[in-house]
Amino acid sequence: MRYLYSKKLRDVKFRLFVNQIQIRNSDLNYEENAENATKPGMLMFADFNVAIKNVNNTKIKSLPTIIMGNSDFKFYGTAPTTVTWKFDVKDFHYKFTIFGNIQKLSADNLNLFVPSYLHVTLDGISDYVKFDYYGSNA
């Protein structure tokens, strides 16, 4: 079973609480190998900014346990994107929410990731994509 960040944080042996973490004007590239893929899929985040609040492992009582991140970046270097996510580090069901939007997303950029997983290529531009989802281990 894969565990989400809340489990990994709870497993930290020392008491941890960071009020806020900020990352500004960074670039983040992520590659992942899909099973049976000929090459890894790549996600790229340019001009990446994020503020993450209440990073903790629940070992200090009476402090907030809900971790929230707000980010903005250019997905694949061109598509303005905002993402907000939230989870409670003390939740043993690992529930989380993620919502945001992406503007002017080129299919050419998505083709750096999608073919490795779906064995298709895409064409065109998405003017606006809005997403709002949640998940858990259940």
N, C-alpha and C positions, 0 to 999 in steps of 0.2 A: 504494500500500500504506500502510495506517495503521500507525504504530509505537506501541508501548506506552511506558509511563513509563521503562522501562530505557534505551531508545534516546535519549529526550529528555535524561535525566540524563547519559548517556555523552557526549552532544554539548556539554555545558557546557564552556566553554573553560578555566576555571580549576579548580584542585584543590578539591574539595568533600567535606566530611564533617561531618555534624551528628549527634551522638550520639542526641538525642531531640528531637522536636517534640511539643508538647502544645497541644491546643486544648480549651478547657473551656466548657461552658454556652453554646454558640453555636447559632444557627439557620442552616440552609443550605437554600436553595430552588434547584432546578434545572429549567430548562425546555428542551425540545428539540422542534424542528419535524420531524415525520415527513414523508416525501415524500407529497404529496397530502393532507395533513392540513388540516382546516379551522381548527384551533387547536393551539398547542403542548401537548405532554404535560408535566405538572408532577410532580416528586418533591419532597417536603418532609421535612426532618430537623430536629426540634426537640430542644432540650436536648442538643445534639450534643457528645460528648466523644471525643477520639481521642488516642492516643499512638503516634507513628511512630518506630521505631528505625532507626539506621544509614543515614540518608539520605546517599548518596554517589554519586560518578561514576566510581569505580575508578581515579582518577588518583593516589591515595595508596596505595602498596603495603602489604601486610600488615594492612590494616584490613578488617573484615567487609564483604561486599558484598550480603548478604541483607537486604533491607528488609522490615520487618514492621510492620503497623498493627493496633491493637486499638481498636475503637470501640463505643460504646453511645449510643443515642439513642431518641427516640420518633418512629417513622416516621409521617408525616402528623400529628404532634403527639399521637398517642394510643397507638400500638402499640409497646410496649417491644421494642427490637431490639438485638442484638449482632452485630458483624461483625468477623472477623479475616481479613486478607489478607497474602500474602507473595510476594515475587519476588526473584530474584537479578539485580542490575543488570548483571552481566557476562555473563548468559545471552543469546546471540544468537538463541535460539529463542523468547525472550520468554515463557517459561513462568511461570504465576502460579497461586496457589490462593486461593480465597475460601470461607469457611464462616461460618455463623452461624444465628441463629433470629429469628423475628418472632412476637410473641404478640398475640392479639386484634386482628387486622387487618380493618378494615371494608372491604367492597367499595365502599362509597360513596367512600372515599378513593382506592382504586385507579382509580375512574372518572375521576379527574383526569388519569390517564396512559394507561390501556389503550385507551380508544376511539379515540384518535388513531392507534394502531398496528394494532389488531386489528379495528376497526369493530364492536365489541360492547360491551355494558355488563354489569356484574357486579352481583350481589345477595348479601347475606349477610355472615357474619363467619367468618374463618379463626381458629380458636382457637390453633393453633400451626403454624408453617411452619419446617421445618429445611432448610437448604441446605448443600451441600458440593460444590464443583466446581472444575475447573481448566481452563486454556486455554493456548494458545500460538499462534504464527503458522503452525504447520504444518497 
